[in-house]
Amino acid sequence: MILLSVLDVQRMSASVAMWKRVVVGAGVVSLAGIAMLWQPHTVAAAQTPDPGTVEFYQQKVKPIFDANCARCHGGENHRGGLNIDTMAGLIKGGHDGSVLVVGHPEQSLLIKLIRHEGPADDPMPMPPKGKLSDDDIATVTAWVKAGAKMPE
């Protein structure tokens, strides 16, 4: 049986306490070093492209069209004669003529319809089941005003 003197126990306790301080201190220094070296990175997708670019259409406008318009006016569906998939389709428009006046949202039937401010004789609010959010309307309006760029 090993008997430890009080002095031995005190030395062992002091040694354990010293190692605890070393380990905790090293951890704090490591975390401080990581914090100093870490640089936040901006996600490229979080940056909004210029409204006058095809990227703006692809990232911002097309998802709005896909979610709210394409079911009736995209792909094989051209209700009212309108095809929103191409610039030619938007310029040609539907049975009521062109829905897009490039650079002039105030003259574009598309903007009037998504604002639910269509002609009094035939308002055609689009989408018919509910108005787009103000942010979505602003996005499409900015795109039209900036030149309504679409992929070829």
C-alpha positions as CSV (number, residue, x, y, z in Angstrom):
1,M,0.0,0.0,0.0
2,I,1.3,3.4,-0.9
3,L,1.1,6.1,1.5
4,L,1.4,9.6,0.3
5,S,2.5,12.4,2.4
6,V,0.5,15.6,2.6
7,L,3.4,17.3,0.8
8,D,3.1,14.8,-2.1
9,V,-0.6,15.4,-2.4
10,Q,-0.1,19.1,-2.5
11,R,2.5,18.8,-5.2
12,M,0.3,16.6,-7.3
13,S,-2.6,19.0,-6.9
14,A,-0.4,21.9,-7.9
15,S,0.8,20.0,-11.0
16,V,-2.8,19.1,-12.1
17,A,-3.9,22.7,-11.6
18,M,-0.9,24.0,-13.6
19,W,-1.8,21.6,-16.5
20,K,-5.4,22.7,-16.4
21,R,-4.3,26.3,-16.8
22,V,-2.0,25.4,-19.7
23,V,-4.7,23.5,-21.5
24,V,-7.3,26.2,-21.0
25,G,-4.8,28.9,-21.9
26,A,-3.8,27.1,-25.1
27,G,-7.5,26.7,-26.0
28,V,-8.1,30.4,-25.5
29,V,-5.1,31.4,-27.6
30,S,-6.2,29.0,-30.4
31,L,-9.7,30.4,-30.5
32,A,-8.3,34.0,-30.5
33,G,-6.0,33.1,-33.4
34,I,-8.8,31.5,-35.4
35,A,-11.0,34.6,-34.8
36,M,-8.2,36.9,-36.0
37,L,-7.5,34.9,-39.1
38,W,-11.1,34.1,-40.1
39,Q,-12.4,36.3,-42.9
40,P,-16.1,36.2,-43.7
41,H,-16.8,35.4,-47.3
42,T,-19.7,37.0,-49.2
43,V,-21.8,34.5,-51.1
44,A,-21.9,35.6,-54.8
45,A,-25.6,34.5,-55.1
46,A,-26.5,37.0,-52.3
47,Q,-25.3,39.9,-54.6
48,T,-28.1,41.2,-56.8
49,P,-27.0,41.6,-60.4
50,D,-27.7,44.8,-62.4
51,P,-31.3,44.8,-63.7
52,G,-29.9,45.5,-67.2
53,T,-28.3,42.0,-67.4
54,V,-29.3,38.6,-68.5
55,E,-28.2,37.4,-65.0
56,F,-30.8,39.6,-63.4
57,Y,-33.5,38.0,-65.6
58,Q,-32.3,34.5,-64.8
59,Q,-31.8,35.0,-61.1
60,K,-34.7,37.4,-60.2
61,V,-37.3,37.7,-63.0
62,K,-37.5,34.2,-64.4
63,P,-38.3,32.6,-61.0
64,I,-41.2,35.0,-60.6
65,F,-42.5,34.2,-64.1
66,D,-42.0,30.4,-63.5
67,A,-43.9,30.5,-60.2
68,N,-46.7,32.8,-61.3
69,C,-47.0,33.0,-65.1
70,A,-45.5,30.0,-66.9
71,R,-48.3,27.6,-66.1
72,C,-50.6,29.6,-68.5
73,H,-48.1,31.5,-70.7
74,G,-44.9,29.4,-70.8
75,G,-43.7,26.2,-72.5
76,E,-46.5,24.7,-74.6
77,N,-49.2,26.8,-72.9
78,H,-49.9,30.2,-74.5
79,R,-53.2,31.2,-73.0
80,G,-54.4,34.4,-74.6
81,G,-51.8,33.9,-77.3
82,L,-49.0,35.1,-75.0
83,N,-45.7,33.3,-74.7
84,I,-43.4,34.7,-72.0
85,D,-40.5,32.4,-72.7
86,T,-38.8,34.6,-75.3
87,M,-38.3,38.3,-75.9
88,A,-40.0,37.8,-79.3
89,G,-43.0,36.3,-77.5
90,L,-43.3,39.3,-75.1
91,I,-42.9,41.8,-77.8
92,K,-45.4,40.1,-80.1
93,G,-47.7,39.7,-77.1
94,G,-51.0,38.0,-77.0
95,H,-54.5,38.6,-78.4
96,D,-54.4,42.1,-77.0
97,G,-51.0,43.0,-78.6
98,S,-47.5,43.5,-77.1
99,V,-47.2,43.3,-73.3
100,L,-43.7,44.7,-73.2
101,V,-42.4,48.1,-74.2
102,V,-38.7,47.7,-73.5
103,G,-37.3,50.5,-71.3
104,H,-40.8,51.8,-70.5
105,P,-42.6,50.0,-67.7
106,E,-45.3,52.7,-67.5
107,Q,-46.3,51.8,-71.1
108,S,-46.0,48.0,-70.7
109,L,-49.2,46.1,-70.4
110,L,-47.2,43.4,-68.5
111,I,-46.6,45.9,-65.6
112,K,-50.1,47.2,-65.6
113,L,-51.5,43.6,-65.4
114,I,-49.2,42.4,-62.6
115,R,-50.1,45.6,-60.7
116,H,-53.8,44.7,-61.2
117,E,-54.2,48.0,-63.0
118,G,-55.3,46.7,-66.4
119,P,-57.7,48.5,-68.8
120,A,-61.1,49.3,-67.3
121,D,-63.0,47.5,-70.1
122,D,-60.9,44.3,-69.6
123,P,-58.7,44.5,-66.5
124,M,-57.1,41.0,-66.8
125,P,-55.3,41.0,-63.5
126,M,-52.3,38.7,-63.6
127,P,-51.9,36.4,-62.0
128,P,-55.7,36.1,-61.7
129,K,-55.7,34.2,-58.4
130,G,-53.7,36.9,-56.5
131,K,-51.5,39.8,-56.9
132,L,-47.7,39.5,-56.9
133,S,-45.8,40.9,-53.9
134,D,-44.7,44.5,-54.1
135,D,-41.1,43.2,-54.2
136,D,-41.8,41.0,-57.2
137,I,-43.6,43.8,-59.0
138,A,-40.6,46.1,-58.3
139,T,-38.2,43.4,-59.7
140,V,-40.1,43.0,-62.9
141,T,-40.6,46.7,-63.3
142,A,-36.8,47.4,-62.8
143,W,-36.0,44.7,-65.4
144,V,-38.3,46.2,-68.0
145,K,-37.0,49.7,-67.3
146,A,-33.4,48.5,-67.6
147,G,-34.0,47.0,-71.0
148,A,-35.6,43.6,-70.3
149,K,-32.6,41.5,-71.2
150,M,-33.2,37.8,-71.7
151,P,-31.1,34.9,-73.0
152,E,-31.1,34.5,-76.7
